[in-house]
């Protein structure tokens, strides 16, 4: 069971980070970049970008933004 403190904020931070990565990946995919180029552009691990792109492809851009707003609040 999660304690109310550090674990909550760590988990929230991981979720925010993942959705932010999905948002940026989705925007760059819309510009015609594939995950390899996105990885180089963001200077991030290619596998992590590939997975973010795969998941982001299942969502509309507006949905990702909406989820992020809810996570920020």
C-alpha positions in Angstrom: 0.0 0.0 0.0 1.2 3.5 -0.9 2.1 5.8 1.9 0.9 9.4 1.5 4.0 11.4 0.8 7.0 10.6 -1.3 5.6 7.6 -3.1 2.5 9.5 -4.3 4.6 12.4 -5.7 7.1 10.0 -7.3 4.3 8.1 -9.0 2.6 11.3 -10.1 6.0 12.6 -11.5 6.5 9.4 -13.5 3.0 9.7 -15.0 3.5 13.4 -15.9 6.8 12.6 -17.4 5.4 9.8 -19.5 2.5 11.8 -20.8 4.7 14.8 -21.6 6.9 12.5 -23.6 3.9 11.1 -25.4 2.7 14.6 -26.2 6.1 15.7 -27.6 6.4 12.4 -29.5 2.9 12.8 -31.0 3.6 16.4 -32.1 6.9 15.4 -33.7 5.3 12.3 -35.4 2.7 14.8 -36.9 5.7 16.6 -38.5 6.8 13.4 -40.1 9.5 12.2 -37.8 9.8 8.6 -36.9 10.9 7.4 -33.4 14.6 7.2 -34.4 14.7 10.8 -35.4 12.6 11.8 -32.4 15.1 10.0 -30.2 18.0 11.9 -31.7 16.1 15.2 -31.5 15.2 14.8 -27.8 18.5 13.0 -27.0 16.7 10.2 -25.3 16.8 6.4 -25.3 15.4 5.1 -28.6 13.5 2.2 -27.0 11.7 4.7 -24.6 10.8 6.9 -27.5 9.6 4.0 -29.6 7.2 2.8 -26.8 6.0 6.4 -26.2 5.2 6.7 -29.9 3.4 3.4 -30.0 1.2 4.4 -27.1 0.7 8.0 -28.3 -0.5 6.7 -31.7 -3.5 5.3 -29.9 -4.6 8.7 -28.5 -5.8 11.9 -30.0 -3.5 14.9 -29.3 -6.3 16.6 -27.4 -6.8 13.5 -25.2 -3.1 13.5 -24.2 -3.3 17.3 -23.4 -6.5 16.8 -21.4 -4.9 14.0 -19.3 -1.8 16.1 -18.7 -3.9 19.0 -17.5 -5.7 16.7 -15.0 -2.3 15.4 -13.8 -1.0 19.0 -13.3 -4.0 20.0 -11.1 
